[in-house]
Amino acid sequence: MAIIRTVTGDIPPESLGVCYAHEHVFCRPPVEDADLILDREDVAIEELRGFREAGGQALVEMSPPDYGRDVQALYRISQAAGVYLIAATGHHKEAFSGPWVEGRSVHELADRFVREIVEGIDGTGIRAGVIKAGSSLNRITPNEEKVFRAAAIAHRLTGAPISTHTEAGTMGLEQVALLRSEGVDPARVIIGHVDRRMEWEYHLALARAGVYLSYDQISKEKYAPDRLRVEFIRRLIAEGYGKQILLGGDMARKSYWPSYGTGGGPGLTYILLRFVPWLRSEGVPEEAIRDLLIHNPAQALAIG
């Protein structure tokens, strides 16, 4: 029987509800930019409660260990806010993962990923539900390639899905090819940040490859206008790829969260309260919207 593995335990896929595919809720990445450090549990609880009131029920928390993951904090936040959180094993791009990956073999990495999915993270018993792998701008470095190959092994052993970081949307097709070479079914792969590279033929090629496309930069007009995201999503649905699309905001900065009081960013409610109504106004039917928010995440994140 298929399950989705959350920080508070396994649930049936039909219990997941409205889910964002790529977020950061609580993490302390090794960076100088303090805006990227999300370290207030009370703020996270407040923001997630607002998300829940808007209709949200679950988020994938995509912070791996090299990005300052704290699964005990995620557990407490999830319990207090009443929102399912799915934690990530695996690694980010080399800028973060280098010290964790250098000198380690593919199988050593895979063993750790499997342990975090099957047994628990850092002795907590809290288990990861997704495997992260990331690449750099316009390249997959040798260390990143090791992570992708290790992610493939861990996926084959556990059934956990693979969700990727693409730097500025690049290397998505190369990620797919690498994972396929390791025996991974593209239908078990989520390619992240596709909306950092708004080229229609690129998105169409990813859809044809059979992966999930994660439109997870919604509200970030500095990368692309949301009107273009709406257009691409509408076109993909019309082309028959509506069941391969996931949504998210990747709200990885304090300044994106109204709850941090740093200027009233879009927050976790933006997609549900503004972007989804925009999709409706452009003629996207309710059945397709339910796919984007509920059915597709439940399918993409299922284990077993």
C-alpha positions, 0 to 999 in steps of 0.5 A: 500500500502506498504511503506518504512519509511526513515528519509526524508519520506515514499517511495515505496519499488521499490524506495529503490534501492541498500540498506545495512541492518545494518550500523552506520552513525552518533551516539554518543554511551556512550563508552570510545573508541573514535573510536566508536563515529561517530560525523562528519556530513561532513565526513558522507556526504563525505562517503555516496556520495562515496557510492552513486557513487558506486551504493548505494542508501540506508542504515539502520542506526541501532543506537537506542536511547541508542546508541546515535542516532541523527535523525536530523543529519541523516536527514541533512546527507541524504538530503546532500548525496542523500542517503535514511537512515532508522532510528531505534527505539527499543534498543541495548543489555543490556550493552547499554539499561539497564538504558533505560529498567530497571524498565519499563514495556513491554507495556511502551517500546512498546508505545515508539517504536510505537510513534517513528514509527507513530508520530516521534522521540523526537518531530522532526516528523522524524519517525523510519522505523525499530525496533531494539532488541539485546541480549548478548553473549550466553544469552537473559537477562530479560531486553533484553527479555522485549525489544524483547516482546515490539518490537513484540507488536510494530511490530504487531501495526505498521507493522514495521520490527524487526532487531536484534543484536546478540552478536558474532552471538549467540542466533539467533534461540532463538530470533526467538523462542521468537518473534514467541511466541509473534506472529511475522511472521519470514518473518518480522524478520532480524537476525543480525550479523549471519556472526560472527558465521560461522557455516553452520548448524546454518545458514541453521537452521535460513534460514529454520526458515524463517527469513532474515539472515543479513551478515553485517560484510563483510570485517571484517576478524578478525571475519571470512574471506570473502571467507567463507561469499562468500561460505555460501551465494553461498550455501544458494542461491543454497539451495533456500534461496537466497531471505532471505539474506541481506548484510551490513558492520556495519561500526561502527568505524572511522577506518573503514571509509576512510573519517575519515582519520584514516588509510583507512578502507574498507568504505561503497564502499567495498561491491559494489566494491569488495565483489559483484564482488567476488560473481560474480566470484564464479558464483552467478548469476546477478538475485541473486545479485539483490535480495541481494542488491535490492529486498530482502531489499525492501521486508524486510523493507516494512511496510504494 
